[in-house]
Amino acid sequence: IRTYNFPQNRLTDHRINLTIYKLDQIMTGDLQPVTTALMTYEREQLRGDTEGT
Protein backbone atom coordinates (compact mmCIF):
# COMPACT_ATOMS: atom_id res chain seq x y z
CA ILE A 1 0.00 0.00 0.00
CA ARG A 2 2.83 2.27 -1.02
CA THR A 3 3.57 4.32 -4.09
CA TYR A 4 7.17 4.48 -5.27
CA ASN A 5 7.45 7.45 -7.62
CA PHE A 6 11.00 7.46 -8.97
CA PRO A 7 10.74 10.55 -11.22
CA GLN A 8 9.66 12.60 -8.17
CA ASN A 9 12.01 10.76 -5.74
CA ARG A 10 8.89 10.19 -3.60
CA LEU A 11 7.61 7.38 -1.41
CA THR A 12 4.00 7.54 -0.20
CA ASP A 13 2.61 5.12 2.38
CA HIS A 14 -1.15 5.42 2.00
CA ARG A 15 -1.98 3.54 5.22
CA ILE A 16 -0.37 6.13 7.45
CA ASN A 17 -0.64 9.15 5.15
CA LEU A 18 3.15 9.56 4.88
CA THR A 19 5.02 11.15 1.98
CA ILE A 20 8.82 11.27 1.90
CA TYR A 21 10.92 12.83 -0.85
CA LYS A 22 13.98 10.63 -0.25
CA LEU A 23 13.14 7.55 -2.29
CA ASP A 24 16.72 7.16 -3.51
CA GLN A 25 17.99 6.98 0.09
CA ILE A 26 15.21 4.60 1.13
CA MET A 27 15.97 2.26 -1.77
CA THR A 28 19.64 2.11 -0.72
CA GLY A 29 18.70 1.01 2.80
CA ASP A 30 18.00 4.15 4.84
CA LEU A 31 14.65 2.96 6.19
CA GLN A 32 14.74 5.07 9.36
CA PRO A 33 12.16 7.67 8.23
CA VAL A 34 9.70 4.93 7.25
CA THR A 35 10.17 2.76 10.33
CA THR A 36 9.95 5.76 12.66
CA ALA A 37 6.69 6.89 11.05
CA LEU A 38 5.26 3.36 11.23
CA MET A 39 6.17 3.00 14.92
CA THR A 40 4.66 6.41 15.71
CA TYR A 41 1.46 5.48 13.89
CA GLU A 42 1.27 2.15 15.75
CA ARG A 43 1.74 3.85 19.14
CA GLU A 44 -0.99 6.37 18.34
CA GLN A 45 -3.35 3.58 17.31
CA LEU A 46 -2.69 1.65 20.51
CA ARG A 47 -3.26 4.76 22.64
CA GLY A 48 -6.51 5.43 20.85
CA ASP A 49 -7.67 1.86 21.45
CA THR A 50 -6.92 1.96 25.19
CA GLU A 51 -8.18 5.48 25.99
CA GLY A 52 -11.80 4.35 26.11
CA THR A 53 -11.19 1.53 28.61
For each residue, the residues with C-beta under 8 A, 3 or more apart:
1: 13 14 15
2: 11 12 13 14
3: 10 11 12 14
4: 10 11 23 27
5: 8 9 10 11 12 23
6: 9 23
7:
8: 5 21 23
9: 5 6 21 22 23 24
10: 3 4 5 19 20 21 23
11: 2 3 4 5 18 19 20 22 23 26 34
12: 2 3 5 18 19 20
13: 1 2 16 17 18 34 37 38
14: 1 2 3 17
15: 1 41
16: 13 37 38 41
17: 13 14
18: 11 12 13 34 37
19: 10 11 12
20: 10 11 12 23 26 33 34
21: 8 9 10
22: 9 11 25 26 30 33
23: 4 5 6 8 9 10 11 20 26 27
24: 9 27 28
25: 22 28 30
26: 11 20 22 23 29 30 31 33 34
27: 4 23 24
28: 24 25
29: 26
30: 22 25 26 33
31: 26 34 35
32: 35 36
33: 20 22 26 30 36 37
34: 11 13 18 20 26 31 37 38
35: 31 32 38 39
36: 32 33 39 40
37: 13 16 18 33 34 40 41
38: 13 16 34 35 41 42
39: 35 36 42 43
40: 36 37 43 44
41: 15 16 37 38 44 45
42: 38 39 45 46
43: 39 40 46 47
44: 40 41 47 48
45: 41 42 48 49
46: 42 43 49 50
47: 43 44 50 51
48: 44 45 51
49: 45 46 52
50: 46 47 53
51: 47 48
52: 49
53: 50
